[in-house]
Amino acid sequence: MLNENIKAIRKSKGLSQQELAVKLNVVRQTVSKWEQGLSVPDSDMLIVISEALETPVSVLLGETVMETEADNLKAISEKLEVINLQLAQRGAVGRKILHWLFISLCAAIAVIFTALVVLNSPYLGWDYNDPEIAVAGAVFHAFEWLFIRFAPVVFTGAIVGVFMTRKKS
């Protein structure tokens, strides 16, 4: 088990047998013998190996590294799955809110347009000699002028937005 762990950890760190041997001040053949299970490092050398591989001695002596890596990958994949689900739910909620905002904008434009048609521009018949009425008439006229020019563009954009944010089955 020790031999498999030394080999697996060395490879996961991207080290060759020669590079590990240089770090440990031993010859490459010694590392090879440890990995083949032909010899075992003494306790002092185990500490040096754990420091060189940046791994606790208990991991070197314990279960195979491959199994713990598989467990780590499984835990990471489960966490990623939860995060992806949360992001998908957040995206769906955002899309639903945007969808209803577009519908509300369409309704507001329709109501304002209907009110302007029903009122038939009443500010044209106002007496503008009174300064307060003159200001109100100018503001109402400016609003109507801007609304009539921009409302169709905004309404069309809102309709497109409603269709683009609808729930796809």
N, C-alpha and C positions, 0 to 999 in steps of 0.2 A: 504494500500500500504506500509506503514511504517513497519507493522508487517511482511509482506512477504519479504521485503528487509532485515530486521534484520536477519530473519531466513536463507535466501539464502546466505547472506554474511558470517554469522557465519559458516554455513555448508561448504562453499567454502574455508574458512580458516581452516577447520578441527577441529573446536572447538565444544565441547558439551555445552549444556545449563549451566551445572555446572561450566565448565572452564570459560565461559564468565562471569558468575555471580561472580566468584572469582576475575576476572580482574576488574569488576565494583564495587566491594564491596557491592553486593546486594545478596539476596537469590535467589536460582534457580527458585522458583515459580514466582518471579518478571519477570525474563526473559521469562518464559513460558507465563505469562499473556500478555507481549508485543507482543510475536509472535502469540498469538491467537487473538490479537486485543481486548482483554478485558480491557486493560489499555494502556496509552500512556506515555512515559517518558517525563519529563519536558525538557526545553531547555538546562539547564546545563547538564542534564544526556545525552542528545543527543550528546553533544560535547564529553563527556567522552566515549560514545559508539563509536563514529566515530574514536576517537583516539585508542581505544582498537581493533577495527576491521580494522584500518589503511585505512579508507574509508572516503571521504568527507561527510559532513552532507547533502549536496545537493543530493548525491546519495542515502542516507538513505531516504530522503523525496521525491525524484524524481521518475522517471519511475522504473518499476520493473527491478531488476538486471538480470533476466533471459533473457530479451529482449536484453539488452546491451551485454551480453555474447554471444548471438546468432549472433549479429551484428559483434562482435569482431571475432568470429570463421569464419564468412563468409568472412570478410576482410582478415584474415590470410590465409584462403584456396585460395582466389583469388591471393594473393601474391605468395603463394607456387606454384600455377598453372603457373604463369608467370615465376617464377624461373625455374621450371621444363622444360618449353618450351625453355627457353634460354639455359639451359644445353643440351637439346636434339639437338638444332641447332648447338651449339658449338661442340658437339660430332660428328655430321654429317659432319661438315666442316673439323674437324681434320681427320676423317676417309677418306674423299675424298682426302685431301692433301697427306696422307700416301699412299693411293691407287696409286695416280699418281707418287709419289716418287718411289714406287716399280716398276711401269711400266717403268719409266725412267732408273732405275738401270738395268732392264732386257735389255732395248734397248742399253744402254752404253756397257754392257758386250758383247752383240751380235756384236756391231760395232767393238770393240777392238779385239774380237776373229777373226772376218772376216779380219781385217787389218793384224793381225799376220799370218793368213793362206795365204793371198795374198802376203805378203812380204816374206814369206818362210824363215824366220830367216836370214836376210841379214847381220847381224853382224858377222856371221861365216866366211864370205869372206873378212872382213876388214883387213887392214894392221895394226897390233897392235904395230908396231915400233914407231909410233907417240903417245906420251903420252896422248894427248887429245882424240884421237880416242880410245885408250885403255880404258880410263875411261868411255867414252860414250858407248863402247861395253860392258864393265862390267855392267854398269847401265842398259842397254837395256836387257842384258842376265838375270840379276837378276829380272827385272820387268817381263820378259816373264816367267821365271821359277816360280815366285810367282803367276802370273796371271793364268797360266795353272793349278796349284795345287788348288788355292782357288776359282777361278771363277765358277767352276761347283757347289760348295757348296753354294756360294753366289747367283748364278743364281737360284738354286733350292729353296732356302729360299725366294728369291724375287717372284718367281712364286707362292709359297704358300701364301706369303703376299698379292699378287694381288687377289687371290681367297678369302682370309679371310677378306679383306677390301672392297670387292665389295658391291654395294648397293643391299640390299635384298628387293625383291618385296613382 
